[in-house]
Amino acid sequence: MKKHNFYAGPSILSQYTIKNTADAILNFADTGLSILEVSHRSKEFQAVIDEASALVKELLDVPEGYSVLFLGGGASLQFCMVPYNLLAKNASYLDTGTWASNAIKEARLFGEVDVVASSKDANYTFIPKDYTIPADSDYFHFTTNNTIYGTEMRYDPESPVRLVADMSSDIFSRPVDVSKYDIIYAGAQKNLAPAGVTIVIVRDEALGHVERAIPTMLDYRTHVKKGSMFNTPPVLPIYSALQTLRYYKELGGIKRLEEMDLAKAGKLYEAIDGSRLFEGTVTDHADRSIMNVCFVMKPEYKELEKDFVDFAVTKGIVGIKGHRSVGGFRASLYNALPMESVEVLIAAMKEFEQKH
């Protein structure tokens, strides 16, 4: 039975990426060595880093004056690296979910943090909009997509100060005006590669303005200077990321990916809104994520949620159970997920509804 993978991360990868990575595990770049054992200092792997960096810049239209880094530690390490490198006195954060809250917690280790707005009291079911970013902040940080709660900011906000964004779960799903940002970071395990590498796009001029001593490994300048090669980088995930970036370019780039993602999400939300059994959880439809569609059973059918998860498995559908902190269902529609999988999920929802 074909599997339809809706896991939130690590998540579905394109067959292009999986096949090419599998081939490189057996024989990387005709070296007779596996990508698992090749030296990261070899000219063959240097070519991987160079091409991957160039493709990130090409696909996202990154202007001059920025560096693309491939680092370890996931977005969670960036929660502390950002303030370590940018926070001199105070910073502003938007609280839109679990990962934004975690970033705020880390930033408070380095200085004053002003939470300009939060939707926590409403269980993060919407994106706050009426807030002011203090002009004396060292930077403003926000999370573009909230995987647990299914909300998303699909725009580049105006900011009077340096702008920093965690784009872990929706990078490469829409055009981004990178020139507005000083740092964009993203764990790879949603829309790019297996877990283990984090992309950081950093404006070079933004660095070196804090007086504190920064540990070598946590200083972005270390990795800019060494081209992500200060220490041994996560070789396999970077190679897989390169394959995905090539695939995205072949598909037609970011605008084409956005069209595909909007079509998938639109079809699923339409099915949810028209259902007598299911309902969405995001209160403002303008805030609905196109990457992570969160929904639940209507109150009178709440006891059927586990039954539906079990039923979905019989149709080859995996990974739709909601995060343990919110329950219900979550269908992650990352770039690699085909429309066919969305259609199978919708058909299962309708069949289950007819039975109940």
N, C-alpha and C positions, 0 to 999 in steps of 0.2 A: 504493500500500500504506500502511495506517495505521501510524504510528510509535508505539512504546511506549517512552517516555523514562525510563530508569533512571539518568541521569547524577546524580552526587553533588553537583554545584553548580559553576556555575550549572545550574539544574535546571528541571524541569517547572513550568509555571504553569497556573492554571486558564484555560479558554477565556474565562470571564467577565473575568478580569484582562487577558488579551491583547486581547480585542475592545474593551473600554472604553478601554484605553491607546491602541490603534491609532486609535480615533475621536478621542481627544484630541490625537493627533499632527496630525490634520487640522484639528480645530476644538475648541479647549479652552473649555469652559463658555460656548459661544455667543459667544465674544469675536471670532471671525474670525481668531484667531491660533492657532498650534500651541503645545502645551505645551512644545515644544522651544525656543520663542523668547519666551515670555511672561515678564514681569518677576516675580521672586520676591517683589517688594514689592507686587504688585497685590493688590487685595482678593479676587480670585478664587483666587489661589494661597494667600493667608493662610487662606482657608476650607478648603483642602485640608489644610494643616498642622493646623489646629484640629480638624477632624473625625477625621483619622488619629490624633492624640494621644488624643482622647476615646474612640475605638474600642479602642485598645490598653488604655486604663484599664478600659473596660467589659468587654472579652473576658477580660482577665486579673484582673479584680476588684482593681485597684490601689488601695490605701487612700490616704487623704489624706496629704500630706507628701512625696509623690513627684513627680518631674518626668519626662516622657517626651521624649527628645531624638532627633533625626534627624541623624546625623553622617556624615561621610565617613571614609575610611581603613580600613574593614573591621574585623573583630575583631582583626586584627594590630595596629592602632593602639591598641586598647583594652588590649592586653597591656602597653603602657607607660603609658597614661593612668591606669589603675587604680592602680598603685603611685605614680605621680607625685602623685596626689591623696590617697591613703590611707596609704601606707607611711611611717611616721615612723621606726620602729626595725627591726621585723622582721615578717614575714608568713608564713603557712603555706599550702602548696600541696599538692594531691593530683595525682600524676603518673599519668595514665591513657592517654596517647597523645601523638602528635606535637604537637597544638595546645596541650595542657597543658604539654608540655615547652618549647615556644616561649614560653609565658607566663611560665614559671619563669625562663627565660634573661633576659627583659626585666626582670622584677622585681628580679633580682640587681644591676641597675644602680643601684638606689635604696636598698638596704638588705639586711639579712640575710634569707635565705629558708630556711625549714625545710620540706623535702619530707617530709611526715608518713608517706607510703607511696607505693609505686610498683609497677606490674606490668610494668615494662620488661623484667626478666629473663625473663619468660614471654611476650615479644613482645606485651604488652598484651592478652592474651586473657581477662582478667577484671578486675573492679573491686575494688581492695583494700577490705577492710571493717574489719579490726581495727587501728585507729589512734587516736591521741589528738591532739586539737587543743590546742596550748599556750594556756593562758588569757591569756598576756601578748602574744599575737600581735595585730597591728593589724587583721588580717582573715584569713579562710580562703577560698581560691579553689579552685574545681573546675570541670571541664568536664562538662556534663551528658551529652553524646552525642559519641562518638568515631567520626567518619565513616570513618576509614581502617581501624579494627580491629573495628568493629561492636559496641561495648559501650555501655551507656547506664545512667545513674542516673535512674530515673523516680520520684524522691522528693526531698523537700526535707530535707537532713540537719540534724540538731541541731548547733548551734555555739555555743560560749561567747563567741565574738567576732563581729565583723562578717562577714557572709556575702556572697561575690561569686561569680557564676556566669556562665560563657560558655555561652549557650544557642543558639548560632548555628544548629545543625542540628536542634533539636527543639522550639524555641519554638512555641507554639500547637498542640502535639500532646497536651498534658495540662494539667489544672488545676495551678496553681502558687500556693503561699501566699507571695505577694510580700512580705507583712509580715515574713517571716524574713530577707529580703535587704536589703542596702544598695545593691548594684549588680547589675543583670542586663543583659548586653549580648548582641547577636545580629546578625551579618551577615545581610543580608536574602535572600541568593541561594539559600536552601534552601527555606524555607517561606513566603516573603512577597513577594519582588519581584526584579527584575533586580539584578545586582551594582551596587554604587555607594552604597548607604545602609546605615547601621548603626543599629539601635535601641538606645538606652540608657535603662534605667529606673533612676533614682537617687534614693535617699533624701536629701532636701535637707539634713537635719541632719548627715549623714555628712561633709559637705564643710567645708573651711576649718580643719582641725585639724592640718595639717602646717606646719612652719615654713619650708620651702624656698620659694623663689620659683618659681612655675609659669608657663611661657610662656602667653600669653593664649589661644592656640588649643587648648592642652592642659589648660586649667582648665575643669572641668565647670561651674563657676559662671558662666563667660562665656556658655555656651550655655543655661543655665537662665534667666539674666537676659534674654537676647535671644530666647528662644523658638525656638532652633535657627536663628536668622536673623542671627547675628553676621557670618558671611560667606555667600556664595551657596550655598545647600544643593543637594544633588543632586535637582533638581526632578523629572525623569522617574521615577526609582525611587521617590520618595516618592509620586507620583501613582499608580504601579502598586501600591504598598503599600496605599494607601487602597482601591483596588478589591478587593484580596485580603481586607482586613479587612471590607469590606462583604459580600463573598461568605461569609466565615466566619460572620458574624452571620446571614445568610440561611439558612445550612445548619443553624443551631441552636446555634452557639457551640462552646466548647472541649470540652465533654463529648461532644458528637456527633462532633467531629473525632477524639477519642481512640477512641471506639467503632469508627469506620471504620478508623483506623490499626491498632488491635489485631487487627481481623478480617483485614486484608490480611497483616500480618506473621504471624499465626497460621497462615494458610493456606499461606504460603510455607515457613515453618519445618517444618510438618507434612510437606510434600512433600520437603524436604531430609532430614529424619530418616528418612523411609520409603524413601529412594532407595538403590539398590545402587551408584550411580555417584558421587554427591555426598555431602559431609559439611560440617557447620558448623565454624567456627573458634573460636567462643567457648566456653571450657571450662565455665563455669558458666551454665546456661540462664537463671538469674535475671538475668544481666547482659546478655542478648541485646538489641540495639537493635531497636526497631520501625521506625526510620527508615532504617537502613543494614544490610541483611542480607548478611553476609559468609560465603562458602562456597567450597570448593575441590573438585577431584576427589579421590577416595580415592587413596592412594599408588599402587596398582596401575594406575590409569588416568590418572596425572598428565600423560602425553604427549598426552592428548586435550583439554586445556584450550583451546588455541588453536582447535582444530576446533570446539569448542562455541560459542566466541565468534562464529566465522564462520557457523556454522549458525544462531545466534540472529538474526543480521543478516538472513538470508533470511526470517525470520518478522516482520521489522519491529521487532525488539528492539534498542535501542541503549543504550550506556552501562553495560553490565554487567561490563566488564573491571575487575578489582580494581586498587587503587592500586599503582603501580609498586613501592612498598616492601614489599608483602606478596603480590602476585600473586593468582591465583584469580579470584573473581568478587565483585561487590558490586552488589546490587540496592537502589537507594535508593527508598524507599516514602513519599515526602513527601506532604503533605496533598492536593496536586493530582492525584496519581496515582490513576487509577480502578482498582477491583477487576478490571475487564476485563483490564488490562495484566498484573496478577499472574497471572491465569488463563492468559493467552497464554504467559507465561514458564514456568509449571508444565507446560503442555502440551508446550512445546518441550523441556523437560528430560526428560519421559517418552518423547517420541518419540526423542530422541537416545539415551537409555538403551536403548531397545528395539533400536536399530541397532547397539549396541556391547556 
